[in-house]
Amino acid sequence: MIKILIIGASGQLGSVLTQKLQEKYGVENIIASDLRMNPSFNGCFEVLDATDFDALKEIVIKFGITQIYHLAAILSANGEKAPLSTWDINMKSLFNVLEVSRLTNMEKVFFPSSIAVYGNDAPKIQTPQDYVLAPSTVYGISKVAGENWAKYYYEKYGLDIRSIRYPGVIGHQSLPGGGTTDYAIDIFHKAVKNEVFECFLESTSVLPMIYMDDTIRATIELMEAPKENITVRTSYNLSGMSFSPEELTKSIQKIYPEFKIVYKPDFRQKIAESWPSSIDDSAARADWNWKPQFDIDAMTSIMIEELKLKYTAELNIN
Ligand code: VAH
């Protein structure tokens, strides 16, 4: 019997992954949770602050949870505004997930890491799976620590915890929250509303990215891979594509020739410059057959189509 708890189910990734897991395993087997109740949620939703050990343990026991997807964290840009609080939230919630999972013999745990674990010293092109991790953000530092704690709990207690170093995730389902790659989501909203987009990164800032559908599929494929195939117990590099704001603009202008962008780099430019431009994800391809399906133009086309529907619906309602 499978019972999945999703922590951070109202977030950019959590909201889409929850729906996919409901479709796959049945609404009744998915327990969504976040800091605040989601009144419009279809299914079982629990208010949960994952930094509260007792609250997490109570939900796991109450519902007989067999798998946890821990998707709650403070991201890179917001993290720099409150470093110590970011460290506290990101690490305390992970420790609670690790300890509750150990104590309740959890079958599987998913923990998202990020390409933000790499720092300025790493090769920018095809950044290798195994390289010195010297991140420049608190978010990245918390993810490096998290990867090593995940590996420790696997080796010491046999906890089957699996992880992916996500690149910038792009989806139409929700507005982003506090990341450095968020420009690549905001830009589509502006394009569909025929507004000029003000980009907080320089035009040539190439970053590794992935479309939401590929992200969700990769996550589920990793979690469903046979245990013996998993050779990386820190976190798997993963990428769908790499592009700069300039390249994304050109892709959008194939649909909206009049679309305009202006560049006003802010503090997030320095964060972006410390990250890879492209990622070597050969370990994921070898261990669990990872292969991206969306390139930049396929992503642009679907993002614009979906956001046109969203804004047309909103216009009709108002
Ligand atoms: C961020 N979207 O910008 C996240 C992600 C690689 C970027 O970790 O912080």
Residues whose N, C-alpha, C, O or C-beta is under 5 A from the ligand:
A	BS01	VAH	L75 S76 A77 S114 I115 A116 Y166 P167 G168 V169 G178 G179 T180 T181
